[in-house]
Amino acid sequence: MKVKPFEKRVLLSSATMHGDEQKYVKEAFDTNWVTTVGENINQLENGIRDLLGMQGTVAMASGTSAGHFAVKLADVKQDDIVFAQSLTFDATVNPVTYEKGKLIFIDSERDSWNMDPKALEKAFEKYPECKTVITVNLYGVPSKLDEIKTICDKHNAVLIEDAAESLGASINGKMTGTFGKYNIVSFNGNKIITTSGGGMLVTDNLEDAKRARKWATQARDNAPWYQHSELGYNYRMSNIVAGIGRGQLLHLQEHIDKKKHIYQRYKEGLKGLPVKMNPYLENSEPIFWLSCLIIDKDAMCKHNRTDYEYSYVHETGKTCPDEIRDKLEEINVETRPIWKPMHLQPLYKDNDFIKLDEDVAADIFDRGICLPSDIKMTDEEQDIVIEVIRSCFE
């Protein structure tokens, strides 16, 4: 099948600006509040506080820095065991390594591709001393948060919820980013709303929020001179980029609606193929940050992946994620493999991995692909993407 390449690249997920952002950035310049204090930061923190109903919100330079402080507030020390979802981006788990904690990775379940509560219980049986758990809402789909929180409470463990990909999603009517004692939001350039880069630590503990805010500005003590009694970091968000986020927050629901539209069009357009869209729980409202598909096992062509290379052989009626990615790249369309699980990463290959029977996370990585989900993608462009995917099975 021959399709003319798009002149303008169809992106996986990029920032969409509306004009309000520029107004608030200009306000920062006009008032000369261009550093790490100002009304944009205040209003962005207040906006996320009101959205999530959590009292403590701290605007940070990145989602990773918010995750780092979540780990520090959970009091993770050297050699402390931390359970973390394996199927995620390494920014979720690297802060544990910053603090020299010991990561134990937990497999996913099929219903949402997120942490398997049964595997989590199995992990506690093996490592009952664990006091911190990090779960993720992959691609904007909530994990089994109620079950995971119940298990954490049972074992007196602190839950950290990585909601970097799921701002605006909910389960059982409760917003993601509110289940953990400490929660992480990302405003990276490809997220549902952006500050170009940035993130937020979210907690209901105002004293912990105060501690994090102090740490984020080099932990300066309340003294007439620069005095420091604990280690500090340069992690605070700037008032300029907070202006972008302040304007973006006004359009959050609009962005979510467009993401859902894209997901539903993929689901309809790929009917009849041996594929399934990334699943979600019936009692949840995902935001579908990225639309993904997984190819049925018996429809996978011969393929191979090493740490750095891949190969495949086309077979009639079959394909694989790398073939789909190559075919879409030929027409100037960006895709992405599913996150490679942490227990398969060279950095963490020696860490323990807790699963039930099969390795679900590795299988999703092997058979799955993230499709272009940019809200500026037109229906016509998406139709061509669907057509090319269908052609891969011919």
C-alpha positions as a printed NumPy array, in Angstrom:
array([[  0.   ,   0.   ,   0.   ],
       [  1.404,   3.372,  -1.067],
       [  0.453,   6.458,   0.915],
       [  1.943,   9.873,   0.314],
       [  3.927,  11.026,   3.378],
       [  2.47 ,  13.895,   5.372],
       [  4.307,  17.169,   4.797],
       [  3.846,  18.087,   8.436],
       [  4.737,  15.332,  10.901],
       [  1.843,  13.709,  12.749],
       [  3.066,  13.631,  16.337],
       [  2.528,  11.189,  19.156],
       [  1.463,  13.892,  21.617],
       [  2.555,  17.52 ,  21.668],
       [  1.629,  20.731,  23.424],
       [ -1.439,  22.633,  22.224],
       [ -1.442,  26.337,  23.025],
       [ -4.57 ,  28.497,  23.189],
       [ -3.401,  32.07 ,  23.869],
       [ -4.28 ,  32.248,  27.563],
       [ -0.8  ,  30.914,  28.29 ],
       [  0.87 ,  33.873,  26.585],
       [ -1.267,  36.305,  28.572],
       [ -0.077,  34.89 ,  31.897],
       [  3.539,  34.66 ,  30.781],
       [  3.359,  38.313,  29.747],
       [  1.911,  39.125,  33.155],
       [  4.995,  37.577,  34.762],
       [  7.247,  39.747,  32.589],
       [  5.187,  42.904,  33.109],
       [  5.21 ,  42.511,  36.892],
       [  8.856,  41.356,  36.867],
       [  8.009,  38.15 ,  38.761],
       [ 10.168,  35.871,  36.623],
       [ 11.807,  33.632,  39.227],
       [ 10.384,  30.955,  41.543],
       [  7.72 ,  33.086,  43.221],
       [  4.711,  34.881,  41.773],
       [  0.999,  34.82 ,  41.082],
       [  1.245,  32.241,  38.289],
       [  2.77 ,  29.69 ,  40.648],
       [  0.177,  30.506,  43.309],
       [ -2.728,  30.18 ,  40.888],
       [ -1.431,  26.963,  39.303],
       [ -1.004,  25.37 ,  42.729],
       [ -4.475,  26.594,  43.748],
       [ -5.964,  25.268,  40.509],
       [ -4.573,  21.768,  40.992],
       [ -5.575,  21.883,  44.673],
       [ -9.17 ,  22.711,  43.709],
       [ -9.244,  20.139,  40.901],
       [ -8.006,  17.284,  43.075],
       [ -9.352,  18.416,  46.431],
       [ -5.94 ,  18.023,  48.055],
       [ -4.611,  20.677,  50.421],
       [ -0.884,  20.558,  49.662],
       [  0.327,  21.333,  46.135],
       [  3.938,  22.233,  45.367],
       [  4.892,  23.325,  41.84 ],
       [  8.176,  21.704,  40.835],
       [ 10.689,  21.905,  38.001],
       [  9.645,  18.428,  36.764],
       [  7.513,  15.429,  37.571],
       [ 10.745,  13.606,  38.406],
       [ 11.663,  16.178,  41.068],
       [  8.153,  15.798,  42.518],
       [  8.74 ,  12.042,  42.571],
       [ 12.081,  12.535,  44.295],
       [ 10.466,  14.525,  47.082],
       [  7.676,  11.954,  47.385],
       [ 10.348,   9.315,  48.022],
       [ 12.156,  11.562,  50.525],
       [  8.932,  12.389,  52.372],
       [  8.187,   8.658,  52.537],
       [ 11.506,   8.456,  54.416],
       [ 13.151,   5.99 ,  52.044],
       [ 16.723,   5.42 ,  53.186],
       [ 19.664,   3.389,  51.908],
       [ 18.735,  -0.287,  51.345],
       [ 15.064,   0.279,  52.217],
       [ 12.868,  -1.9  ,  49.999],
       [ 10.43 ,  -0.114,  47.715],
       [  7.852,  -1.91 ,  45.54 ],
       [  7.292,  -0.225,  42.177],
       [  5.341,  -0.951,  39.027],
       [  7.698,  -2.373,  36.414],
       [  5.771,  -1.249,  33.327],
       [  6.523,   2.472,  33.41 ],
       [  9.035,   5.15 ,  32.413],
       [ 12.207,   5.122,  34.491],
       [ 11.431,   8.576,  35.923],
       [  8.917,   6.795,  38.166],
       [ 11.55 ,   4.683,  39.883],
       [ 14.861,   6.534,  39.54 ],
       [ 14.209,   8.722,  42.628],
       [ 14.358,   5.566,  44.752],
       [ 17.844,   4.977,  43.382],
       [ 18.752,   8.611,  44.109],
       [ 18.055,   7.829,  47.777],
       [ 19.851,   4.446,  47.508],
       [ 16.693,   2.456,  48.167],
       [ 16.283,  -1.106,  46.896],
       [ 13.695,  -1.443,  44.126],
       [ 11.571,  -4.571,  43.794],
       [  9.479,  -4.528,  40.631],
       [  5.837,  -5.64 ,  40.468],
       [  4.161,  -7.071,  37.37 ],
       [  1.075,  -5.686,  35.633],
       [ -2.411,  -7.133,  35.233],
       [ -4.344,  -7.347,  31.964],
       [ -7.348,  -5.229,  32.98 ],
       [ -5.529,  -1.884,  32.961],
       [ -1.869,  -2.77 ,  32.253],
       [ -1.052,  -1.374,  35.711],
       [  0.244,  -2.889,  38.953],
       [ -1.305,  -6.261,  39.747],
       [ -2.691,  -6.206,  43.331],
       [ -2.238,  -9.992,  43.582],
       [  1.443,  -9.671,  42.634],
       [  1.726,  -6.848,  45.189],
       [  0.365,  -9.124,  47.926],
       [  2.827, -11.803,  46.839],
       [  5.635,  -9.247,  47.128],
       [  4.636,  -8.407,  50.708],
       [  4.742, -12.115,  51.542],
       [  8.351, -12.223,  50.351],
       [  9.401,  -8.792,  51.667],
       [  7.152,  -7.964,  54.654],
       [  9.555,  -5.205,  55.716],
       [  8.638,  -3.024,  52.693],
       [  7.116,   0.32 ,  53.751],
       [  6.762,   2.165,  50.409],
       [  4.851,   1.325,  47.207],
       [  4.824,   3.271,  43.916],
       [  1.97 ,   2.641,  41.497],
       [  1.375,   4.271,  38.093],
       [ -1.672,   5.123,  35.956],
       [ -0.258,   4.071,  32.609],
       [ -1.148,   6.151,  29.537],
       [ -3.933,   7.952,  31.435],
       [ -5.711,   4.776,  32.615],
       [ -6.268,   4.441,  36.395],
       [ -4.796,   1.407,  38.129],
       [ -6.744,  -0.627,  40.681],
       [ -6.092,   2.137,  43.16 ],
       [ -8.633,   1.178,  45.811],
       [ -7.287,  -2.378,  45.995],
       [ -3.67 ,  -1.23 ,  46.002],
       [ -4.317,   1.337,  48.731],
       [ -6.121,  -1.261,  50.864],
       [ -3.124,  -3.594,  50.558],
       [ -0.72 ,  -0.776,  51.476],
       [ -2.813,   0.173,  54.498],
       [ -2.924,  -3.464,  55.586],
       [  0.874,  -3.63 ,  55.547],
       [  1.39 ,  -0.129,  56.955],
       [  3.131,   0.996,  53.774],
       [  3.147,   4.497,  52.28 ],
       [  1.512,   4.67 ,  48.838],
       [  3.03 ,   6.998,  46.237],
       [  0.744,   7.468,  43.249],
       [  2.439,   8.439,  39.992],
       [ -0.349,  10.288,  38.195],
       [  2.055,  11.909,  35.729],
       [  0.069,  10.545,  32.782],
       [ -3.439,  10.692,  34.25 ],
       [ -4.334,  14.212,  35.415],
       [ -8.123,  14.468,  35.151],
       [ -8.805,  10.717,  35.228],
       [-10.869,   9.096,  37.985],
       [-11.933,   5.749,  39.421],
       [-15.09 ,   5.203,  41.44 ],
       [-15.639,   8.955,  41.162],
       [-12.336,   9.807,  42.861],
       [ -9.618,  11.625,  40.95 ],
       [ -6.249,  10.044,  40.318],
       [ -3.459,  11.85 ,  42.087],
       [ -5.367,  11.666,  45.377],
       [ -4.965,   8.029,  46.48 ],
       [ -1.376,   8.22 ,  47.66 ],
       [ -0.022,   9.877,  50.744],
       [  2.187,  11.556,  48.142],
       [  1.153,  12.003,  44.516],
       [  2.975,  13.085,  41.373],
       [  1.698,  15.165,  38.458],
       [  3.692,  15.937,  35.307],
       [  3.418,  18.985,  33.048],
       [  5.967,  17.772,  30.507],
       [  5.516,  19.051,  26.949],
       [  3.634,  15.937,  25.821],
       [  1.221,  15.625,  28.773],
       [ -2.517,  16.418,  28.868],
       [ -1.602,  19.972,  29.943],
       [  1.897,  21.401,  30.008],
       [  4.128,  24.075,  31.477],
       [  6.74 ,  23.153,  28.806],
       [  8.457,  21.228,  31.586],
       [  7.429,  20.914,  35.192],
       [  5.416,  18.912,  37.659],
       [  3.683,  19.019,  40.999],
       [  3.858,  17.212,  44.298],
       [  0.375,  16.673,  45.722],
       [ -0.419,  15.698,  49.31 ],
       [ -3.076,  16.307,  51.947],
       [ -0.358,  16.86 ,  54.538],
       [  0.272,  20.616,  54.698],
       [  3.341,  20.192,  56.884],
       [  4.925,  17.855,  54.316],
       [  4.042,  20.296,  51.534],
       [  5.781,  23.032,  53.514],
       [  8.875,  20.852,  53.917],
       [  8.945,  20.092,  50.184],
       [  8.589,  23.77 ,  49.292],
       [ 11.578,  24.569,  51.519],
       [ 13.693,  21.728,  50.082],
       [ 12.881,  22.911,  46.562],
       [ 14.541,  26.291,  47.164],
       [ 17.83 ,  25.015,  48.63 ],
       [ 16.356,  24.441,  52.097],
       [ 17.197,  27.908,  53.306],
       [ 16.465,  28.374,  57.018],
       [ 14.527,  31.335,  58.387],
       [ 17.568,  33.43 ,  59.304],
       [ 18.919,  36.874,  58.289],
       [ 21.691,  35.181,  56.293],
       [ 21.933,  32.095,  54.105],
       [ 21.796,  29.316,  56.654],
       [ 21.134,  25.661,  55.869],
       [ 20.501,  22.861,  58.35 ],
       [ 19.429,  20.23 ,  55.82 ],
       [ 20.162,  19.324,  52.221],
       [ 18.335,  21.451,  49.662],
       [ 17.597,  21.282,  45.931],
       [ 16.931,  23.704,  43.099],
       [ 13.591,  22.095,  42.182],
       [ 11.055,  24.952,  42.29 ],
       [  9.007,  25.839,  39.207],
       [  9.545,  29.249,  37.635],
       [  6.718,  31.797,  37.596],
       [  7.146,  32.123,  33.825],
       [  6.468,  28.477,  32.964],
       [  3.755,  28.389,  35.646],
       [  1.984,  30.985,  33.497],
       [  1.822,  28.443,  30.682],
       [  0.319,  25.893,  33.056],
       [ -2.136,  28.431,  34.448],
       [ -3.448,  29.049,  30.942],
       [ -3.406,  25.347,  30.045],
       [ -5.461,  24.379,  33.08 ],
       [ -8.384,  26.344,  31.64 ],
       [ -8.459,  23.857,  28.74 ],
       [ -7.948,  20.574,  30.596],
       [-11.425,  19.159,  29.927],
       [-11.242,  20.19 ,  26.283],
       [ -7.971,  18.266,  25.922],
       [ -9.432,  15.216,  27.666],
       [-12.476,  15.213,  25.387],
       [-10.263,  15.272,  22.303],
       [ -8.09 ,  12.434,  23.624],
       [-11.216,  10.337,  24.205],
       [-12.397,  11.122,  20.675],
       [ -9.103,   9.851,  19.257],
       [ -9.268,   6.644,  21.319],
       [-12.834,   5.882,  20.225],
       [-12.012,   6.488,  16.546],
       [ -9.095,   4.049,  16.763],
       [-11.297,   1.487,  18.488],
       [-13.928,   1.78 ,  15.755],
       [-11.501,   2.05 ,  12.849],
       [ -9.48 ,  -1.031,  13.837],
       [-12.495,  -3.309,  14.302],
       [-12.063,  -6.699,  12.68 ],
       [ -8.306,  -6.738,  13.109],
       [ -6.601,  -9.115,  15.578],
       [ -5.792,  -6.232,  17.933],
       [ -7.198,  -4.674,  21.091],
       [ -6.947,  -1.124,  22.38 ],
       [ -5.315,  -0.472,  25.754],
       [ -7.929,  -1.6  ,  28.296],
       [ -9.467,   0.241,  31.222],
       [-11.564,  -0.637,  34.247],
       [-15.341,  -0.262,  33.957],
       [-15.48 ,   1.827,  37.133],
       [-12.869,   4.276,  35.826],
       [-12.846,   7.376,  33.627],
       [ -9.495,   7.399,  31.798],
       [ -8.142,  10.415,  29.964],
       [ -6.531,   8.258,  27.222],
       [ -3.354,  10.34 ,  27.215],
       [ -1.971,   7.887,  24.68 ],
       [ -4.045,   5.483,  22.616],
       [ -2.282,   2.139,  22.378],
       [ -2.997,  -1.213,  20.821],
       [ -1.832,  -4.751,  21.467],
       [ -1.66 ,  -7.381,  18.733],
       [ -3.168, -10.812,  19.383],
       [ -0.512, -13.439,  20.067],
       [ -1.402, -15.58 ,  17.065],
       [ -1.259, -12.542,  14.769],
       [  2.356, -11.669,  15.607],
       [  4.854, -12.198,  12.786],
       [  8.346, -13.54 ,  13.406],
       [ 10.295, -10.818,  15.199],
       [ 13.23 , -10.252,  17.514],
       [ 14.458,  -7.5  ,  19.81 ],
       [ 17.82 ,  -7.012,  21.478],
       [ 18.624,  -4.143,  23.848],
       [ 19.295,  -1.814,  20.911],
       [ 18.006,  -3.367,  17.676],
       [ 14.979,  -5.134,  16.253],
       [ 14.115,  -7.286,  13.255],
       [ 11.016,  -8.945,  11.83 ],
       [  9.793, -10.953,   8.863],
       [  6.495,  -9.917,   7.275],
       [  3.887, -12.657,   7.157],
       [  0.507, -12.428,   5.453],
       [ -2.221, -11.745,   7.999],
       [  0.33 , -10.983,  10.689],
       [  2.476,  -8.075,  11.829],
       [  4.359,  -6.77 ,  14.892],
       [  4.706,  -3.39 ,  16.612],
       [  8.037,  -2.616,  14.948],
       [  6.643,  -3.212,  11.474],
       [  3.706,  -0.906,  12.21 ],
       [  6.118,   1.739,  13.539],
       [  8.279,   1.471,  10.41 ],
       [  5.301,   1.717,   8.052],
       [  3.953,   4.783,   9.853],
       [  7.404,   6.386,   9.975],
       [  7.51 ,   6.098,   6.166],
       [  4.562,   8.517,   5.985],
       [  6.014,  10.864,   8.631],
       [  3.934,   9.64 ,  11.577],
       [  5.424,   9.377,  15.05 ],
       [  4.724,   6.325,  17.213],
       [  6.395,   4.841,  20.279],
       [  6.966,   1.368,  21.683],
       [  5.224,   0.572,  24.951],
       [  7.433,   1.452,  27.92 ],
       [ 10.092,  -1.214,  28.271],
       [  9.55 ,  -2.687,  31.765],
       [ 12.066,  -1.734,  34.395],
       [ 12.963,  -5.345,  35.185],
       [ 14.163,  -5.705,  31.575],
       [ 16.317,  -2.57 ,  31.659],
       [ 20.109,  -3.024,  31.847],
       [ 20.159,  -0.564,  34.76 ],
       [ 17.817,  -2.722,  36.861],
       [ 18.324,  -6.224,  35.446],
       [ 19.542,  -7.599,  38.812],
       [ 16.539,  -6.333,  40.795],
       [ 13.896,  -8.82 ,  41.884],
       [ 10.657,  -8.967,  39.883],
       [  7.431, -10.289,  41.391],
       [  4.864, -11.836,  39.053],
       [  2.159, -14.475,  39.213],
       [  2.463, -16.945,  36.328],
       [  3.364, -15.201,  33.068],
       [  5.382, -12.004,  32.681],
       [  2.507,  -9.693,  31.72 ],
       [  4.579,  -6.496,  31.52 ],
       [  7.102,  -8.047,  29.118],
       [  4.29 ,  -9.409,  26.951],
       [  2.585,  -6.002,  26.698],
       [  5.926,  -4.446,  25.74 ],
       [  6.475,  -7.157,  23.126],
       [  3.051,  -6.91 ,  21.465],
       [  1.998,  -3.317,  22.154],
       [  2.492,   0.055,  20.466],
       [  1.577,   3.679,  21.296],
       [ -0.285,   5.325,  18.427],
       [ -0.277,   9.017,  17.478],
       [ -2.628,  10.7  ,  19.949],
       [ -1.939,  14.372,  19.351],
       [ -5.105,  16.437,  19.824],
       [ -4.196,  18.526,  16.789],
       [ -4.336,  15.404,  14.585],
       [ -7.315,  15.653,  12.226],
       [ -9.848,  12.881,  11.656],
       [ -8.567,  12.634,   8.087],
       [ -4.991,  12.143,   9.278],
       [ -6.124,   9.545,  11.782],
       [ -8.041,   7.707,   9.052],
       [ -4.817,   7.386,   7.042],
       [ -2.967,   6.104,  10.122],
       [ -5.691,   3.479,  10.594],
       [ -5.511,   2.538,   6.916],
       [ -1.745,   1.975,   7.131],
       [ -2.143,  -0.158,  10.28 ],
       [ -4.733,  -2.28 ,   8.514],
       [ -2.397,  -2.714,   5.544],
       [  0.268,  -4.215,   7.806],
       [ -1.929,  -7.313,   8.193],
       [ -2.332,  -7.841,   4.429]])
